[in-house]
Amino acid sequence: MWRDRWLTLGIIGAALTCLACLTPVAVLALGAIGLGAWTGHLDAALLSLLVGFVALVVYRYWSARRTTP
């Protein structure tokens, strides 16, 4: 069984980003540390992170499947 750290990072990152997108935890956390003004731009940042992590997972899975005989 192979271990790919980038694939693992992508899966964990996508899961955490999805969790932050779907819950108001990010808004509460930013408000608690004094960065409440950033909540207006939170969707753009989180959605771009989610797309990036999903693209990383797809790329690493594709490259691992392609090199395996």
C-alpha positions as CSV (number, residue, x, y, z in Angstrom):
1,M,0.0,0.0,0.0
2,W,1.4,3.4,-1.0
3,R,1.5,6.5,1.1
4,D,1.1,9.8,-0.5
5,R,1.4,12.8,1.8
6,W,0.1,15.3,-0.8
7,L,-3.0,13.2,-1.3
8,T,-3.6,13.0,2.4
9,L,-3.0,16.8,2.8
10,G,-5.5,17.4,-0.1
11,I,-8.2,15.2,1.5
12,I,-7.8,16.7,5.0
13,G,-7.7,20.2,3.6
14,A,-10.8,19.7,1.4
15,A,-12.7,18.3,4.4
16,L,-11.7,21.1,6.7
17,T,-12.5,23.8,4.1
18,C,-15.8,22.2,3.4
19,L,-16.6,22.1,7.1
20,A,-15.7,25.8,7.3
21,C,-17.8,26.7,4.3
22,L,-20.9,24.9,5.6
23,T,-20.8,26.1,9.2
24,P,-20.7,29.6,10.8
25,V,-17.7,28.5,12.9
26,A,-15.3,30.6,10.7
27,V,-17.4,33.7,11.2
28,L,-17.5,33.2,14.9
29,A,-13.8,32.5,15.1
30,L,-12.9,35.6,13.0
31,G,-15.1,37.7,15.2
32,A,-13.6,36.4,18.3
33,I,-10.0,37.2,17.3
34,G,-11.0,40.7,16.0
35,L,-11.1,40.0,12.3
36,G,-14.8,40.3,11.8
37,A,-14.4,42.7,8.9
38,W,-13.0,39.7,6.8
39,T,-16.2,37.8,6.9
40,G,-17.5,39.6,3.8
41,H,-14.6,38.1,1.8
42,L,-14.8,34.7,3.5
43,D,-16.7,33.0,0.7
44,A,-14.2,33.9,-2.0
45,A,-11.3,32.7,0.1
46,L,-12.9,29.5,1.3
47,L,-14.2,28.5,-2.1
48,S,-10.9,29.1,-3.8
49,L,-9.2,26.9,-1.1
50,L,-11.8,24.2,-1.6
51,V,-11.2,24.2,-5.4
52,G,-7.5,24.1,-4.9
53,F,-7.6,21.2,-2.4
54,V,-10.0,19.2,-4.6
55,A,-7.8,19.8,-7.6
56,L,-4.8,18.6,-5.6
57,V,-6.6,15.4,-4.6
58,V,-7.7,14.7,-8.2
59,Y,-4.2,15.3,-9.6
60,R,-2.4,13.2,-7.0
61,Y,-5.0,10.3,-7.4
62,W,-4.7,10.5,-11.2
63,S,-0.9,10.5,-11.1
64,A,-0.8,7.6,-8.6
65,R,-3.2,5.5,-10.7
66,R,-1.3,6.3,-13.9
67,T,2.1,5.2,-12.6
68,T,0.8,2.0,-10.9
69,P,1.1,-1.0,-13.3
